């Protein structure tokens, strides 16, 4: 490779001079040209935009992909301009496992059929998540990343160039100041100790050299000032574009929030459908389950007294189960407002602030609902509940 030695030496000298000027400014031994207050505010605003955009981008990536290994893999594929291989989302993988388990346990069994139902809805949730990830990446992550890798790099380059122009300007100011001080010192203290003509000639030559040095320093200062002003204007125009960046990021943020709302609404809809499916399955299973009283009789009590006791204790529960065999309508969630102790086996005890599933059955008292909590179910008073949408 052909190196330009003179240019390399010149660049090294300029770098060293700027480094000396910067160090002296930090130590308070040299004057520093301050930027325009408006330009300073623009630079501060741009730096804040860059810093917060980086933080928001990183945290959004963590939100969308909590697995750090997957994020690193995506970063590597992106750097090499390779398409990331498609993989199943966690809900889709869970749904697949449930379907495979159902096939092994038997899809006709209650457990197997329930696994199939839940697995299908898990796959739907995974599809919604996949769509949300793709939409968020396209409408939110990509614009933020483009700003950091495109516009901000251009702004950073112009800012560094402006800082170099400022250092060059201050170097020229310091050089002119030293040249004028030397010229003034020579003019204030001429050498009259020697009266030979040769000394007068030398003195005149030194004065001319000092004057020429001052003129050269003034010319360099004018050039440096012009370049600094031009670069300050270029940098100012770029920094004022940050306002447009904010507007663009605002639109992207709105799109991200809309995608997020759509995703959660889909998930809520799917879970409501799943809950209704499970309730129908539970009611169907409860209708064909053997009567607890019959089971107790078939098991054979130890004494006639025990038989009578068993019948009397199971009768309310049997009545409650008969009531619950009606088709349920209007299944929804409810929040318990106060504690409630069941008065008999047909009722369900409640604890304040817990969430239960409630529905009504045909011919039931409007002041009561059927409540479910896990495997327990029974009548609950409406006045103790806050029905949720």
C-alpha positions as CSV (number, residue, x, y, z in Angstrom):
1,X,0.0,0.0,0.0
2,X,1.3,3.4,-1.0
3,X,1.5,5.7,2.1
4,X,1.7,9.4,1.8
5,X,4.4,10.1,4.4
6,X,4.0,13.9,4.4
7,X,0.2,13.6,4.9
8,X,0.7,11.1,7.6
9,X,3.2,13.3,9.4
10,X,0.9,16.3,9.0
11,X,-2.1,14.5,10.4
12,X,-0.1,13.3,13.3
13,X,1.0,16.8,14.0
14,X,-2.6,18.1,13.9
15,X,-3.7,15.3,16.2
16,X,-1.0,16.1,18.7
17,X,-1.7,19.8,18.6
18,X,-5.4,19.2,19.2
19,X,-4.7,16.8,22.0
20,X,-2.5,19.5,23.7
21,X,-5.2,22.1,23.3
22,X,-7.9,19.8,24.7
23,X,-5.7,18.9,27.7
24,X,-4.9,22.5,28.5
25,X,-8.6,23.4,28.3
26,X,-9.4,20.6,30.7
27,X,-6.7,21.8,33.1
28,X,-7.9,25.4,32.8
29,X,-4.6,26.6,31.1
30,X,-6.2,27.5,27.8
31,X,-9.2,29.5,26.7
32,X,-12.2,27.6,25.1
33,X,-14.6,28.9,22.6
34,X,-18.1,28.3,23.9
35,X,-20.8,27.1,21.5
36,X,-24.0,29.0,20.9
37,X,-26.5,28.3,23.7
38,X,-29.1,27.1,21.2
39,X,-26.6,24.7,19.7
40,X,-25.7,23.5,23.1
41,X,-29.3,22.7,23.9
42,X,-29.7,20.9,20.6
43,X,-26.6,18.7,21.3
44,X,-27.9,17.9,24.8
45,X,-31.3,17.0,23.4
46,X,-29.8,14.8,20.8
47,X,-27.6,13.0,23.3
48,X,-30.6,12.4,25.5
49,X,-32.6,11.0,22.5
50,X,-29.7,8.7,21.7
51,X,-29.3,7.4,25.2
52,X,-33.0,6.8,25.9
53,X,-33.6,5.2,22.5
54,X,-30.8,2.7,23.2
55,X,-32.4,1.9,26.6
56,X,-35.9,1.6,25.2
57,X,-34.7,-0.6,22.3
58,X,-32.8,-3.0,24.6
59,X,-35.6,-3.3,27.1
60,X,-38.2,-3.9,24.3
61,X,-36.0,-6.6,22.9
62,X,-35.9,-8.2,26.3
63,X,-39.7,-7.9,26.6
64,X,-40.3,-9.5,23.2
65,X,-37.5,-12.2,23.6
66,X,-36.6,-12.9,27.2
67,X,-34.1,-15.6,26.2
68,X,-30.7,-14.0,25.9
69,X,-29.3,-16.8,23.8
70,X,-32.1,-16.3,21.2
71,X,-31.4,-12.5,21.2
72,X,-27.7,-13.2,20.6
73,X,-28.5,-15.6,17.8
74,X,-30.8,-13.0,16.2
75,X,-28.1,-10.3,16.5
76,X,-25.5,-12.6,14.7
77,X,-27.9,-13.4,11.9
78,X,-28.8,-9.8,11.5
79,X,-25.1,-8.8,11.3
80,X,-24.4,-11.3,8.6
81,X,-27.6,-10.4,6.7
82,X,-29.0,-13.9,7.2
83,X,-32.6,-14.8,7.7
84,X,-33.3,-16.1,11.2
85,X,-34.7,-19.6,11.0
86,X,-38.4,-19.8,12.0
87,X,-39.0,-21.5,15.4
88,X,-42.1,-22.3,17.4
89,X,-43.1,-19.9,20.2
90,X,-43.4,-21.2,23.7
91,X,-47.2,-21.5,23.7
92,X,-47.1,-23.3,20.3
93,X,-44.5,-25.7,21.7
94,X,-46.6,-26.3,24.8
95,X,-49.7,-26.9,22.6
96,X,-47.8,-29.4,20.5
97,X,-46.7,-31.3,23.6
98,X,-50.3,-31.4,24.9
99,X,-51.6,-32.8,21.6
100,X,-48.9,-35.5,21.6
101,X,-49.7,-36.4,25.2
102,X,-53.4,-36.6,24.3
103,X,-52.7,-39.0,21.5
104,X,-50.7,-41.2,23.9
105,X,-53.3,-41.1,26.7
106,X,-56.2,-41.5,24.4
107,X,-58.2,-38.6,22.8
108,X,-61.5,-40.3,23.9
109,X,-60.6,-40.0,27.6
110,X,-61.7,-37.0,29.6
111,X,-58.0,-36.0,30.3
112,X,-57.0,-36.6,26.6
113,X,-59.9,-34.6,25.2
114,X,-59.1,-31.7,27.6
115,X,-55.5,-31.8,26.6
116,X,-56.5,-31.5,23.0
117,X,-58.8,-28.6,23.7
118,X,-56.2,-26.7,25.8
119,X,-53.4,-27.6,23.4
120,X,-55.3,-26.1,20.4
121,X,-55.9,-22.9,22.2
122,X,-52.2,-22.8,23.3
123,X,-51.3,-23.0,19.6
124,X,-53.7,-20.2,18.9
125,X,-52.0,-18.1,21.6
126,X,-48.6,-18.9,20.1
127,X,-49.8,-17.8,16.7
128,X,-51.0,-14.5,18.1
129,X,-47.7,-14.1,19.9
130,X,-45.8,-14.7,16.7
131,X,-47.8,-12.1,14.8
132,X,-47.3,-9.6,17.7
133,X,-43.5,-10.2,17.6
134,X,-43.3,-9.7,13.8
135,X,-45.5,-6.6,13.9
136,X,-43.5,-5.1,16.8
137,X,-40.2,-5.8,15.1
138,X,-41.3,-4.1,11.9
139,X,-43.1,-1.1,13.3
140,X,-41.1,-0.3,16.4
141,X,-37.7,-2.0,16.8
142,X,-36.5,-1.5,13.2
143,X,-37.2,2.3,13.1
144,X,-35.3,2.7,16.5
145,X,-32.4,0.6,15.3
146,X,-32.3,2.5,12.0
147,X,-32.0,5.8,13.9
148,X,-29.1,4.5,16.0
149,X,-27.3,2.9,13.1
150,X,-28.0,5.6,10.5
151,X,-29.0,9.1,11.5
152,X,-27.2,9.0,14.8
153,X,-23.9,7.9,13.2
154,X,-24.1,10.9,10.8
155,X,-24.8,13.3,13.7
156,X,-21.9,11.8,15.8
157,X,-19.6,12.3,12.8
158,X,-20.6,15.9,12.4
159,X,-20.3,16.6,16.1
160,X,-16.8,15.2,16.2
161,X,-15.9,17.3,13.2
162,X,-17.4,20.4,14.9
163,X,-15.3,19.7,18.0
164,X,-12.1,19.4,15.8
165,X,-13.0,22.7,14.2
166,X,-13.4,24.3,17.6
167,X,-10.1,23.1,18.7
168,X,-8.4,24.4,15.5
169,X,-10.1,27.7,16.1
170,X,-8.8,27.9,19.7
171,X,-5.3,26.9,18.6
172,X,-5.3,29.7,16.0
173,X,-6.5,32.2,18.7
174,X,-3.7,31.1,21.0
175,X,-1.1,31.3,18.2
176,X,-2.2,34.8,17.3
177,X,-2.2,35.9,20.9
178,X,1.4,34.6,21.3
179,X,2.5,36.3,18.0
180,X,1.1,39.7,19.1
181,X,2.7,39.4,22.5
182,X,6.0,38.7,20.9
183,X,5.6,41.6,18.5
184,X,4.6,44.0,21.3
185,X,7.5,42.9,23.4
186,X,10.0,43.5,20.6
187,X,8.5,46.9,19.9
188,X,8.6,47.9,23.6
189,X,12.2,46.9,24.2
190,X,14.4,47.5,21.1
191,X,18.1,46.6,21.2
192,X,20.1,49.9,21.3
193,X,23.2,48.5,22.9
194,X,24.8,48.1,19.5
195,X,24.9,51.0,17.2
196,X,26.5,49.2,14.3
197,X,24.4,49.2,11.1
198,X,24.4,45.4,11.0
199,X,22.4,45.3,14.3
200,X,19.9,47.7,13.0
201,X,19.4,45.5,9.9
202,X,18.9,42.4,12.1
203,X,16.5,44.3,14.3
204,X,14.4,45.4,11.3
205,X,14.4,41.9,10.0
206,X,13.2,40.4,13.3
207,X,10.4,43.0,13.4
208,X,9.4,42.2,9.9
209,X,9.4,38.5,10.7
210,X,7.2,39.1,13.8
211,X,4.8,41.2,11.8
212,X,4.7,38.5,9.1
213,X,4.0,35.9,11.8
214,X,1.1,38.0,13.1
215,X,-0.4,38.4,9.6
216,X,-0.1,34.7,9.0
217,X,-1.8,33.9,12.4
218,X,-4.6,36.3,11.6
219,X,-5.2,34.7,8.2
220,X,-5.2,31.2,9.8
221,X,-7.7,32.5,12.4
222,X,-10.0,33.8,9.8
223,X,-9.9,30.5,7.9
224,X,-10.5,28.5,11.1
225,X,-13.4,30.8,12.1
226,X,-15.0,30.4,8.7
227,X,-14.7,26.6,8.8
228,X,-16.0,26.5,12.4
229,X,-19.0,28.6,11.5
230,X,-19.8,26.5,8.5
231,X,-19.5,23.2,10.5
232,X,-21.6,24.7,13.3
233,X,-24.4,25.5,10.8
234,X,-24.3,21.9,9.3
235,X,-24.4,20.4,12.8
236,X,-27.2,22.7,13.8
237,X,-29.4,21.6,10.8
238,X,-28.8,17.9,11.6
239,X,-29.6,18.4,15.3
240,X,-32.8,20.2,14.5
241,X,-33.9,17.1,12.6
242,X,-34.2,15.4,16.0
243,X,-37.7,16.9,16.2
244,X,-38.7,14.9,13.1
245,X,-37.1,11.8,14.7
246,X,-39.3,12.3,17.8
247,X,-42.4,12.5,15.6
248,X,-41.4,9.4,13.8
249,X,-40.7,7.5,17.0
250,X,-44.1,8.8,18.3
251,X,-45.9,7.1,15.4
252,X,-43.9,4.0,15.9
253,X,-44.8,4.0,19.6
254,X,-48.4,4.3,18.8
255,X,-48.2,1.4,16.4
256,X,-46.4,-0.7,19.0
257,X,-49.1,0.1,21.6
258,X,-51.8,-0.8,19.1
259,X,-50.1,-4.1,18.3
260,X,-49.7,-4.8,22.0
261,X,-53.4,-4.1,22.6
262,X,-54.5,-6.3,19.7
263,X,-52.3,-9.1,21.0
264,X,-53.7,-9.0,24.5
265,X,-57.2,-8.7,23.2
266,X,-56.7,-11.8,21.1
267,X,-55.3,-13.7,24.1
268,X,-58.2,-12.6,26.3
269,X,-60.7,-13.7,23.6
270,X,-59.0,-17.1,23.2
271,X,-58.9,-17.6,27.0
272,X,-62.6,-16.8,27.3
273,X,-63.4,-19.3,24.6
274,X,-61.2,-21.9,26.3
275,X,-62.9,-21.3,29.6
276,X,-66.3,-21.8,28.1
277,X,-65.1,-25.0,26.4
278,X,-63.7,-26.3,29.7
279,X,-66.9,-25.4,31.6
280,X,-69.0,-27.3,29.0
281,X,-66.6,-30.3,29.3
282,X,-66.8,-30.2,33.1
283,X,-70.6,-30.0,33.0
284,X,-70.7,-32.9,30.6
285,X,-68.4,-35.0,32.8
286,X,-70.4,-34.1,35.9
287,X,-73.6,-35.3,34.2
288,X,-72.3,-38.8,33.7
289,X,-70.4,-39.1,37.0
290,X,-71.9,-41.7,39.4
291,X,-74.0,-40.3,42.2
292,X,-72.0,-40.0,45.4
293,X,-74.9,-41.6,47.4
294,X,-74.9,-44.6,45.1
295,X,-71.2,-44.9,45.4
296,X,-71.4,-44.9,49.1
297,X,-74.1,-47.6,49.1
298,X,-72.1,-49.8,46.7
299,X,-69.0,-49.5,48.9
300,X,-71.0,-51.1,51.7
301,X,-71.3,-49.3,55.1
302,X,-70.1,-51.1,58.2
303,X,-73.5,-50.8,60.0
304,X,-77.1,-49.8,59.4
305,X,-76.6,-46.6,61.5
306,X,-73.7,-45.7,59.3
307,X,-75.9,-46.2,56.2
308,X,-78.6,-43.9,57.5
309,X,-75.9,-41.3,58.5
310,X,-74.3,-41.5,55.1
311,X,-77.6,-41.0,53.3
312,X,-78.6,-38.0,55.5
313,X,-75.2,-36.4,55.0
314,X,-75.1,-36.9,51.2
315,X,-78.6,-35.8,50.5
316,X,-78.0,-32.0,50.3
317,X,-74.9,-32.6,48.2
318,X,-76.9,-34.8,45.9
319,X,-79.5,-32.1,45.5
320,X,-76.9,-29.6,44.7
321,X,-75.3,-31.8,42.0
322,X,-78.8,-32.3,40.5
323,X,-79.2,-28.5,40.3
324,X,-75.8,-28.2,38.6
325,X,-76.6,-30.7,35.9
326,X,-78.7,-28.0,34.1
327,X,-76.9,-26.4,31.2
328,X,-75.0,-23.3,32.4
329,X,-75.6,-19.9,30.8
330,X,-73.7,-16.6,31.0
331,X,-70.4,-17.9,32.4
332,X,-68.2,-15.1,33.7
333,X,-65.7,-14.2,36.3
334,X,-66.7,-12.6,39.7
335,X,-64.7,-11.1,42.5
336,X,-65.8,-11.9,46.1
337,X,-66.5,-8.8,48.1
338,X,-67.0,-10.4,51.6
339,X,-66.4,-13.7,53.4
340,X,-69.4,-16.1,53.2
341,X,-69.9,-19.3,55.1
342,X,-72.0,-21.9,53.4
343,X,-75.1,-22.9,55.3
344,X,-75.4,-26.3,53.8
345,X,-73.6,-28.6,51.3
346,X,-75.4,-27.0,48.3
347,X,-73.7,-23.7,48.9
348,X,-70.1,-22.7,48.4
349,X,-68.1,-20.9,51.0
350,X,-66.3,-17.7,49.9
351,X,-63.3,-15.7,50.9
352,X,-63.0,-11.9,50.2
353,X,-61.0,-10.8,47.1
354,X,-60.9,-14.2,45.5
355,X,-61.9,-14.8,41.9
356,X,-64.5,-17.5,41.0
357,X,-66.5,-18.5,37.9
358,X,-70.2,-18.0,38.1
359,X,-73.2,-18.8,36.0
360,X,-76.9,-19.3,36.3
361,X,-79.1,-22.3,35.5
362,X,-82.8,-22.3,34.3
363,X,-85.3,-21.8,37.1
364,X,-82.8,-20.6,39.6
365,X,-83.5,-17.9,42.2
366,X,-82.2,-14.6,40.7
367,X,-80.5,-13.7,44.0
368,X,-78.2,-16.8,43.7
369,X,-75.7,-18.0,41.2
370,X,-73.7,-21.2,40.7
371,X,-70.1,-20.6,41.7
372,X,-67.0,-22.7,40.8
373,X,-63.6,-22.7,42.3
374,X,-61.4,-25.4,41.0
375,X,-63.2,-28.7,41.6
376,X,-65.7,-27.1,44.1
377,X,-69.0,-25.7,43.1
378,X,-72.2,-24.5,44.9
379,X,-74.7,-21.8,45.2
380,X,-73.4,-18.3,46.1
381,X,-75.4,-15.1,46.9
382,X,-75.2,-12.4,44.2
383,X,-74.9,-9.6,46.8
384,X,-71.5,-10.9,47.9
385,X,-70.1,-10.7,44.4
386,X,-68.8,-8.1,41.9
387,X,-69.4,-9.4,38.4
388,X,-66.5,-8.8,36.0
389,X,-66.7,-8.3,32.3
